[in-house]
Amino acid sequence: MSAPRLDCVALITEPPRIVPGGAERAWMGATEDHFAYRCTPLSIANASGWEVLTPQAFTVEWTGGDETADLIITPDDPATWGERAGSVFGHGILTFHPGYVFRTDPGWVVWARGAPNHVKDGIQALDGVVETHWLPFSFTMNWRFTRPGKVRFEAGEPFLFLTLAPATTIESVQPTLSRIEDDAPLMNEYALWHHRRAQFNAALRAGHPRAKAEKWQKNYLQGVSPSGAYEAGPDHRIRRRLAEPQVKAKSPDGA
């Protein structure tokens, strides 16, 4: 089976850069002993897509009103701004124009959102699931202020995060509810994990040298349960390496 495609078709002469998502976050690096990076799911989420980067730095202020004029954008370089972002919907919503038409294979959609775990005080990225397998036009990326005030976007900061998802598979999922007592192997494995976790945390608090050296339990990182009965298998990832966008060669007919 071939890999699904993501075609990024530029609409303007100098579109924003698109780069593979990075695992690092400033706030994660600032945690004591970088402990936030011990959570592999956080780092994997950070890198599970491509970032579209803000070309120019600007400040945006929301005065608190619902009109489009109540959002005031001040670019660092007004002469080259080019209306890359603006107030389209009012209600404290900042709208970015990505400058691309994004195209995917049939059966795939783009999940457009803010970069995962990239926190901005005072404003929240809004998610959208876009049917890019047929769409012949672009979409916007929107952020909503959480309160009146000013927010700063730096040049090179991601304003849009692109990841792919199956278009309709989620609709065939049937969630079920049960009790852990109904699954004896799972209950036993969970009990063992819980017991060892409590022991480890107690040893860590007591300053035991071995626990301090290990720093945290690494079952998830290693992809194996405490007894070894459950293993992650070949799909286990502790980091992502996504491809850089490449210039697409023109077909002979110019399509």
FIRORO-101274 format. One record per residue (C-alpha): residue number from 1; x, y, z; chain. Coordinates in pm, 1 decimal, always signed. Example, Ala and Ser with C-alpha at 12.3 -4.5 7.8 and 13.67 -1.06 7.14 Angstrom:
// FIRORO-101274
<rec pos="1" east="+1230.0" north="-450.0" up="+780.0" unit="A"/>
<rec pos="2" east="+1367.0" north="-106.0" up="+714.0" unit="A"/>
// end
This chain:
// FIRORO-101274
<rec pos="1" east="+0.0" north="+0.0" up="+0.0" unit="A"/>
<rec pos="2" east="+140.4" north="+338.3" up="-97.1" unit="A"/>
<rec pos="3" east="+174.2" north="+615.1" up="+157.7" unit="A"/>
<rec pos="4" east="-105.4" north="+874.8" up="+156.1" unit="A"/>
<rec pos="5" east="-12.2" north="+1200.9" up="-10.0" unit="A"/>
<rec pos="6" east="-24.7" north="+1555.0" up="+116.8" unit="A"/>
<rec pos="7" east="+10.0" north="+1804.5" up="-167.4" unit="A"/>
<rec pos="8" east="+68.0" north="+2164.9" up="-62.4" unit="A"/>
<rec pos="9" east="-15.3" north="+2380.3" up="-364.3" unit="A"/>
<rec pos="10" east="+108.8" north="+2738.6" up="-320.4" unit="A"/>
<rec pos="11" east="-130.1" north="+3021.9" up="-405.4" unit="A"/>
<rec pos="12" east="+114.5" north="+3308.8" up="-356.3" unit="A"/>
<rec pos="13" east="+471.8" north="+3383.6" up="-458.4" unit="A"/>
<rec pos="14" east="+618.6" north="+3353.8" up="-108.4" unit="A"/>
<rec pos="15" east="+397.8" north="+3116.0" up="+89.1" unit="A"/>
<rec pos="16" east="+472.0" north="+3033.2" up="+453.4" unit="A"/>
<rec pos="17" east="+732.0" north="+2764.4" up="+520.8" unit="A"/>
<rec pos="18" east="+606.9" north="+2415.0" up="+601.6" unit="A"/>
<rec pos="19" east="+830.1" north="+2197.8" up="+821.3" unit="A"/>
<rec pos="20" east="+793.1" north="+1867.4" up="+1007.4" unit="A"/>
<rec pos="21" east="+662.5" north="+1924.3" up="+1357.8" unit="A"/>
<rec pos="22" east="+931.0" north="+1933.6" up="+1625.3" unit="A"/>
<rec pos="23" east="+909.3" north="+1736.6" up="+1949.1" unit="A"/>
<rec pos="24" east="+1047.9" north="+2022.5" up="+2160.6" unit="A"/>
<rec pos="25" east="+846.5" north="+2282.6" up="+2348.3" unit="A"/>
<rec pos="26" east="+996.0" north="+2567.3" up="+2549.1" unit="A"/>
<rec pos="27" east="+775.7" north="+2499.8" up="+2851.5" unit="A"/>
<rec pos="28" east="+867.8" north="+2129.0" up="+2843.8" unit="A"/>
<rec pos="29" east="+1237.3" north="+2212.6" up="+2840.1" unit="A"/>
<rec pos="30" east="+1185.9" north="+2451.1" up="+3131.4" unit="A"/>
<rec pos="31" east="+1042.2" north="+2180.8" up="+3360.4" unit="A"/>
<rec pos="32" east="+1270.2" north="+2051.6" up="+3635.2" unit="A"/>
<rec pos="33" east="+1521.8" north="+1804.7" up="+3491.4" unit="A"/>
<rec pos="34" east="+1320.0" north="+1829.3" up="+3165.3" unit="A"/>
<rec pos="35" east="+1072.2" north="+1582.9" up="+3316.6" unit="A"/>
<rec pos="36" east="+796.8" north="+1673.0" up="+3067.4" unit="A"/>
<rec pos="37" east="+994.2" north="+1492.8" up="+2796.3" unit="A"/>
<rec pos="38" east="+957.3" north="+1170.1" up="+2992.9" unit="A"/>
<rec pos="39" east="+598.9" north="+1162.6" up="+2867.5" unit="A"/>
<rec pos="40" east="+653.3" north="+1001.1" up="+2528.1" unit="A"/>
<rec pos="41" east="+292.2" north="+1061.6" up="+2411.4" unit="A"/>
<rec pos="42" east="+346.6" north="+1437.8" up="+2445.5" unit="A"/>
<rec pos="43" east="+658.8" north="+1437.7" up="+2228.5" unit="A"/>
<rec pos="44" east="+501.1" north="+1203.9" up="+1971.7" unit="A"/>
<rec pos="45" east="+195.5" north="+1430.1" up="+1944.8" unit="A"/>
<rec pos="46" east="+417.0" north="+1736.5" up="+1900.5" unit="A"/>
<rec pos="47" east="+583.2" north="+1576.9" up="+1597.6" unit="A"/>
<rec pos="48" east="+282.0" north="+1403.6" up="+1438.0" unit="A"/>
<rec pos="49" east="+230.4" north="+1651.0" up="+1155.8" unit="A"/>
<rec pos="50" east="+367.8" north="+1953.0" up="+975.8" unit="A"/>
<rec pos="51" east="+389.5" north="+2309.6" up="+1101.8" unit="A"/>
<rec pos="52" east="+302.1" north="+2606.8" up="+883.3" unit="A"/>
<rec pos="53" east="+515.2" north="+2893.4" up="+1010.5" unit="A"/>
<rec pos="54" east="+427.8" north="+3259.6" up="+1058.7" unit="A"/>
<rec pos="55" east="+632.8" north="+3450.6" up="+795.5" unit="A"/>
<rec pos="56" east="+636.8" north="+3782.3" up="+983.5" unit="A"/>
<rec pos="57" east="+611.0" north="+3886.9" up="+1344.5" unit="A"/>
<rec pos="58" east="+305.6" north="+4081.0" up="+1455.1" unit="A"/>
<rec pos="59" east="+99.7" north="+4177.5" up="+1757.4" unit="A"/>
<rec pos="60" east="-278.0" north="+4143.8" up="+1766.7" unit="A"/>
<rec pos="61" east="-512.6" north="+4302.6" up="+2018.6" unit="A"/>
<rec pos="62" east="-874.6" north="+4221.8" up="+2092.4" unit="A"/>
<rec pos="63" east="-1067.7" north="+4503.6" up="+2256.7" unit="A"/>
<rec pos="64" east="-1345.1" north="+4269.9" up="+2370.1" unit="A"/>
<rec pos="65" east="-1611.8" north="+4359.8" up="+2113.6" unit="A"/>
<rec pos="66" east="-1779.5" north="+4137.3" up="+1854.9" unit="A"/>
<rec pos="67" east="-1709.8" north="+4350.7" up="+1548.0" unit="A"/>
<rec pos="68" east="-1425.3" north="+4281.2" up="+1306.0" unit="A"/>
<rec pos="69" east="-1284.2" north="+4625.1" up="+1389.3" unit="A"/>
<rec pos="70" east="-1242.0" north="+4515.8" up="+1751.3" unit="A"/>
<rec pos="71" east="-941.0" north="+4307.4" up="+1646.2" unit="A"/>
<rec pos="72" east="-635.8" north="+4524.2" up="+1577.6" unit="A"/>
<rec pos="73" east="-330.1" north="+4378.0" up="+1402.9" unit="A"/>
<rec pos="74" east="+4.7" north="+4556.9" up="+1414.8" unit="A"/>
<rec pos="75" east="+271.9" north="+4389.6" up="+1197.0" unit="A"/>
<rec pos="76" east="+637.3" north="+4459.8" up="+1266.8" unit="A"/>
<rec pos="77" east="+684.3" north="+4539.3" up="+897.3" unit="A"/>
<rec pos="78" east="+361.7" north="+4685.4" up="+754.4" unit="A"/>
<rec pos="79" east="+518.3" north="+4736.1" up="+411.1" unit="A"/>
<rec pos="80" east="+550.9" north="+4360.0" up="+349.7" unit="A"/>
<rec pos="81" east="+258.7" north="+4236.2" up="+557.8" unit="A"/>
<rec pos="82" east="+28.8" north="+4142.3" up="+269.7" unit="A"/>
<rec pos="83" east="-281.5" north="+4064.1" up="+481.0" unit="A"/>
<rec pos="84" east="-154.5" north="+3725.4" up="+593.6" unit="A"/>
<rec pos="85" east="-393.8" north="+3737.4" up="+888.9" unit="A"/>
<rec pos="86" east="-695.1" north="+3947.2" up="+975.4" unit="A"/>
<rec pos="87" east="-1036.1" north="+3979.9" up="+1135.8" unit="A"/>
<rec pos="88" east="-1296.3" north="+3805.8" up="+920.4" unit="A"/>
<rec pos="89" east="-1556.6" north="+3668.5" up="+1161.3" unit="A"/>
<rec pos="90" east="-1545.5" north="+3913.6" up="+1453.3" unit="A"/>
<rec pos="91" east="-1607.8" north="+3783.0" up="+1806.6" unit="A"/>
<rec pos="92" east="-1237.0" north="+3794.5" up="+1892.3" unit="A"/>
<rec pos="93" east="-1138.7" north="+3548.1" up="+1619.2" unit="A"/>
<rec pos="94" east="-803.2" north="+3588.1" up="+1442.5" unit="A"/>
<rec pos="95" east="-797.3" north="+3436.7" up="+1092.7" unit="A"/>
<rec pos="96" east="-482.8" north="+3322.1" up="+912.3" unit="A"/>
<rec pos="97" east="-465.6" north="+3263.8" up="+536.8" unit="A"/>
<rec pos="98" east="-225.8" north="+2970.5" up="+485.5" unit="A"/>
<rec pos="99" east="-150.9" north="+3055.2" up="+121.6" unit="A"/>
<rec pos="100" east="-198.1" north="+2696.3" up="+1.8" unit="A"/>
<rec pos="101" east="-456.1" north="+2455.8" up="-132.7" unit="A"/>
<rec pos="102" east="-397.6" north="+2125.7" up="+48.4" unit="A"/>
<rec pos="103" east="-480.8" north="+1802.1" up="-133.9" unit="A"/>
<rec pos="104" east="-498.1" north="+1445.6" up="-5.0" unit="A"/>
<rec pos="105" east="-592.5" north="+1106.1" up="-145.6" unit="A"/>
<rec pos="106" east="-954.8" north="+985.4" up="-140.7" unit="A"/>
<rec pos="107" east="-1036.8" north="+854.6" up="+204.7" unit="A"/>
<rec pos="108" east="-806.4" north="+1101.4" up="+382.4" unit="A"/>
<rec pos="109" east="-869.2" north="+1441.7" up="+540.2" unit="A"/>
<rec pos="110" east="-651.4" north="+1710.4" up="+694.0" unit="A"/>
<rec pos="111" east="-695.6" north="+1777.4" up="+1062.9" unit="A"/>
<rec pos="112" east="-603.5" north="+2146.5" up="+1086.7" unit="A"/>
<rec pos="113" east="-520.4" north="+2275.3" up="+1432.7" unit="A"/>
<rec pos="114" east="-264.8" north="+2457.1" up="+1641.8" unit="A"/>
<rec pos="115" east="+65.6" north="+2282.7" up="+1708.1" unit="A"/>
<rec pos="116" east="+1.9" north="+2025.7" up="+1985.0" unit="A"/>
<rec pos="117" east="+104.2" north="+2136.9" up="+2333.4" unit="A"/>
<rec pos="118" east="+212.9" north="+2475.9" up="+2201.7" unit="A"/>
<rec pos="119" east="+59.5" north="+2703.7" up="+2462.8" unit="A"/>
<rec pos="120" east="-23.3" north="+3069.2" up="+2399.7" unit="A"/>
<rec pos="121" east="-163.9" north="+3279.6" up="+2679.7" unit="A"/>
<rec pos="122" east="-484.0" north="+3463.1" up="+2591.4" unit="A"/>
<rec pos="123" east="-567.3" north="+3287.5" up="+2264.9" unit="A"/>
<rec pos="124" east="-672.2" north="+2936.3" up="+2160.8" unit="A"/>
<rec pos="125" east="-627.3" north="+2762.7" up="+1825.4" unit="A"/>
<rec pos="126" east="-949.2" north="+2621.9" up="+1678.1" unit="A"/>
<rec pos="127" east="-949.5" north="+2273.1" up="+1521.5" unit="A"/>
<rec pos="128" east="-1102.2" north="+2189.3" up="+1185.7" unit="A"/>
<rec pos="129" east="-1134.3" north="+1862.4" up="+991.5" unit="A"/>
<rec pos="130" east="-1117.9" north="+1947.8" up="+620.6" unit="A"/>
<rec pos="131" east="-1220.2" north="+1724.4" up="+327.6" unit="A"/>
<rec pos="132" east="-903.5" north="+1788.4" up="+131.4" unit="A"/>
<rec pos="133" east="-952.3" north="+1480.5" up="-89.2" unit="A"/>
<rec pos="134" east="-1184.0" north="+1684.7" up="-314.5" unit="A"/>
<rec pos="135" east="-1150.6" north="+2047.6" up="-208.0" unit="A"/>
<rec pos="136" east="-1027.1" north="+2275.1" up="-492.3" unit="A"/>
<rec pos="137" east="-987.7" north="+2582.4" up="-272.2" unit="A"/>
<rec pos="138" east="-813.1" north="+2684.3" up="+46.1" unit="A"/>
<rec pos="139" east="-935.2" north="+2706.1" up="+404.9" unit="A"/>
<rec pos="140" east="-849.4" north="+2942.8" up="+688.2" unit="A"/>
<rec pos="141" east="-686.6" north="+2875.6" up="+1023.4" unit="A"/>
<rec pos="142" east="-860.5" north="+3047.3" up="+1312.1" unit="A"/>
<rec pos="143" east="-763.4" north="+3135.4" up="+1667.9" unit="A"/>
<rec pos="144" east="-1004.2" north="+3271.8" up="+1927.9" unit="A"/>
<rec pos="145" east="-905.4" north="+3511.3" up="+2205.5" unit="A"/>
<rec pos="146" east="-994.6" north="+3385.1" up="+2550.7" unit="A"/>
<rec pos="147" east="-1005.4" north="+3737.8" up="+2692.4" unit="A"/>
<rec pos="148" east="-942.1" north="+4093.8" up="+2576.1" unit="A"/>
<rec pos="149" east="-575.4" north="+4184.5" up="+2548.0" unit="A"/>
<rec pos="150" east="-267.9" north="+4159.4" up="+2326.9" unit="A"/>
<rec pos="151" east="-101.1" north="+3848.8" up="+2184.8" unit="A"/>
<rec pos="152" east="+231.5" north="+3825.7" up="+2003.2" unit="A"/>
<rec pos="153" east="+313.0" north="+3591.9" up="+1712.6" unit="A"/>
<rec pos="154" east="+682.7" north="+3568.8" up="+1631.2" unit="A"/>
<rec pos="155" east="+827.8" north="+3503.2" up="+1285.8" unit="A"/>
<rec pos="156" east="+879.0" north="+3128.3" up="+1248.5" unit="A"/>
<rec pos="157" east="+614.8" north="+3041.6" up="+1507.5" unit="A"/>
<rec pos="158" east="+362.2" north="+2779.3" up="+1390.6" unit="A"/>
<rec pos="159" east="+14.5" north="+2915.6" up="+1324.9" unit="A"/>
<rec pos="160" east="-119.8" north="+2596.6" up="+1164.8" unit="A"/>
<rec pos="161" east="-48.6" north="+2228.5" up="+1222.7" unit="A"/>
<rec pos="162" east="-140.4" north="+1974.6" up="+955.0" unit="A"/>
<rec pos="163" east="-194.5" north="+1608.2" up="+1027.2" unit="A"/>
<rec pos="164" east="-382.1" north="+1344.9" up="+828.6" unit="A"/>
<rec pos="165" east="-671.5" north="+1127.1" up="+939.1" unit="A"/>
<rec pos="166" east="-891.9" north="+867.3" up="+768.1" unit="A"/>
<rec pos="167" east="-1203.9" north="+1040.1" up="+642.8" unit="A"/>
<rec pos="168" east="-1475.0" north="+807.5" up="+777.9" unit="A"/>
<rec pos="169" east="-1309.4" north="+525.6" up="+976.8" unit="A"/>
<rec pos="170" east="-1401.5" north="+688.0" up="+1307.9" unit="A"/>
<rec pos="171" east="-1770.2" north="+646.2" up="+1221.6" unit="A"/>
<rec pos="172" east="-1736.9" north="+266.8" up="+1226.4" unit="A"/>
<rec pos="173" east="-1588.0" north="+258.3" up="+1576.7" unit="A"/>
<rec pos="174" east="-1818.1" north="+111.6" up="+1841.1" unit="A"/>
<rec pos="175" east="-1699.0" north="+208.7" up="+2190.8" unit="A"/>
<rec pos="176" east="-1776.6" north="-43.7" up="+2465.2" unit="A"/>
<rec pos="177" east="-1803.5" north="-15.5" up="+2842.7" unit="A"/>
<rec pos="178" east="-1687.2" north="-284.4" up="+3084.1" unit="A"/>
<rec pos="179" east="-1529.6" north="-334.7" up="+3424.6" unit="A"/>
<rec pos="180" east="-1166.4" north="-432.4" up="+3469.9" unit="A"/>
<rec pos="181" east="-1277.8" north="-731.9" up="+3679.1" unit="A"/>
<rec pos="182" east="-1422.5" north="-879.9" up="+3360.0" unit="A"/>
<rec pos="183" east="-1072.8" north="-907.4" up="+3207.8" unit="A"/>
<rec pos="184" east="-854.2" north="-1104.1" up="+3448.6" unit="A"/>
<rec pos="185" east="-523.9" north="-1074.5" up="+3252.7" unit="A"/>
<rec pos="186" east="-567.1" north="-699.5" up="+3216.1" unit="A"/>
<rec pos="187" east="-665.1" north="-660.3" up="+3582.2" unit="A"/>
<rec pos="188" east="-359.7" north="-856.7" up="+3697.0" unit="A"/>
<rec pos="189" east="-125.5" north="-655.4" up="+3474.9" unit="A"/>
<rec pos="190" east="-277.0" north="-325.8" up="+3590.7" unit="A"/>
<rec pos="191" east="-247.5" north="-431.8" up="+3955.9" unit="A"/>
<rec pos="192" east="+120.6" north="-520.6" up="+3905.5" unit="A"/>
<rec pos="193" east="+188.7" north="-188.6" up="+3730.7" unit="A"/>
<rec pos="194" east="+5.1" north="+5.7" up="+4004.0" unit="A"/>
<rec pos="195" east="+195.5" north="-174.4" up="+4281.2" unit="A"/>
<rec pos="196" east="+534.7" north="-119.4" up="+4121.3" unit="A"/>
<rec pos="197" east="+453.7" north="+242.4" up="+4045.2" unit="A"/>
<rec pos="198" east="+361.8" north="+305.2" up="+4409.6" unit="A"/>
<rec pos="199" east="+685.2" north="+134.1" up="+4522.6" unit="A"/>
<rec pos="200" east="+893.7" north="+336.4" up="+4279.2" unit="A"/>
<rec pos="201" east="+737.1" north="+668.9" up="+4375.9" unit="A"/>
<rec pos="202" east="+786.9" north="+590.6" up="+4745.0" unit="A"/>
<rec pos="203" east="+1153.3" north="+506.4" up="+4680.0" unit="A"/>
<rec pos="204" east="+1192.3" north="+826.4" up="+4478.5" unit="A"/>
<rec pos="205" east="+1047.9" north="+1035.4" up="+4761.3" unit="A"/>
<rec pos="206" east="+1278.0" north="+859.8" up="+5006.9" unit="A"/>
<rec pos="207" east="+1580.4" north="+944.0" up="+4794.1" unit="A"/>
<rec pos="208" east="+1686.7" north="+587.7" up="+4719.0" unit="A"/>
<rec pos="209" east="+1987.4" north="+601.8" up="+4482.1" unit="A"/>
<rec pos="210" east="+1853.5" north="+346.3" up="+4231.8" unit="A"/>
<rec pos="211" east="+1518.8" north="+521.8" up="+4196.4" unit="A"/>
<rec pos="212" east="+1693.3" north="+857.4" up="+4160.5" unit="A"/>
<rec pos="213" east="+1916.5" north="+713.5" up="+3888.7" unit="A"/>
<rec pos="214" east="+1621.6" north="+564.6" up="+3697.5" unit="A"/>
<rec pos="215" east="+1420.9" north="+891.2" up="+3737.7" unit="A"/>
<rec pos="216" east="+1096.2" north="+736.5" up="+3615.3" unit="A"/>
<rec pos="217" east="+947.3" north="+402.0" up="+3519.1" unit="A"/>
<rec pos="218" east="+1001.4" north="+332.7" up="+3152.5" unit="A"/>
<rec pos="219" east="+736.7" north="+73.5" up="+3062.6" unit="A"/>
<rec pos="220" east="+573.4" north="+297.1" up="+2803.6" unit="A"/>
<rec pos="221" east="+906.9" north="+414.9" up="+2665.7" unit="A"/>
<rec pos="222" east="+1022.9" north="+55.1" up="+2624.7" unit="A"/>
<rec pos="223" east="+687.9" north="-62.7" up="+2490.9" unit="A"/>
<rec pos="224" east="+644.2" north="-347.8" up="+2735.5" unit="A"/>
<rec pos="225" east="+426.0" north="-405.9" up="+3041.9" unit="A"/>
<rec pos="226" east="+580.2" north="-483.2" up="+3383.5" unit="A"/>
<rec pos="227" east="+548.6" north="-862.4" up="+3347.0" unit="A"/>
<rec pos="228" east="+624.4" north="-863.9" up="+2976.0" unit="A"/>
<rec pos="229" east="+282.3" north="-1008.3" up="+2893.3" unit="A"/>
<rec pos="230" east="+188.3" north="-703.3" up="+2685.8" unit="A"/>
<rec pos="231" east="+421.6" north="-565.7" up="+2417.1" unit="A"/>
<rec pos="232" east="+379.3" north="-271.3" up="+2182.5" unit="A"/>
<rec pos="233" east="+512.9" north="-444.1" up="+1872.2" unit="A"/>
<rec pos="234" east="+648.3" north="-286.2" up="+1551.8" unit="A"/>
<rec pos="235" east="+419.9" north="+18.5" up="+1562.3" unit="A"/>
<rec pos="236" east="+579.5" north="+144.1" up="+1885.9" unit="A"/>
<rec pos="237" east="+739.5" north="+486.7" up="+1848.3" unit="A"/>
<rec pos="238" east="+942.5" north="+697.9" up="+2088.3" unit="A"/>
<rec pos="239" east="+1005.6" north="+969.6" up="+1828.2" unit="A"/>
<rec pos="240" east="+877.2" north="+1077.1" up="+1488.7" unit="A"/>
<rec pos="241" east="+1072.9" north="+1164.6" up="+1176.7" unit="A"/>
<rec pos="242" east="+846.6" north="+1313.9" up="+912.2" unit="A"/>
<rec pos="243" east="+953.6" north="+1405.8" up="+561.0" unit="A"/>
<rec pos="244" east="+1037.3" north="+1760.7" up="+459.7" unit="A"/>
<rec pos="245" east="+808.1" north="+1895.9" up="+185.1" unit="A"/>
<rec pos="246" east="+964.1" north="+1856.2" up="-159.2" unit="A"/>
<rec pos="247" east="+897.2" north="+2042.9" up="-482.8" unit="A"/>
<rec pos="248" east="+661.0" north="+1832.9" up="-691.0" unit="A"/>
<rec pos="249" east="+775.2" north="+1765.2" up="-1046.3" unit="A"/>
<rec pos="250" east="+541.1" north="+1882.0" up="-1321.4" unit="A"/>
<rec pos="251" east="+377.2" north="+1614.1" up="-1532.2" unit="A"/>
<rec pos="252" east="+439.0" north="+1627.9" up="-1910.8" unit="A"/>
<rec pos="253" east="+96.7" north="+1785.6" up="-1971.4" unit="A"/>
<rec pos="254" east="+167.3" north="+2056.3" up="-1714.0" unit="A"/>
<rec pos="255" east="-91.9" north="+1930.0" up="-1465.9" unit="A"/>
// end
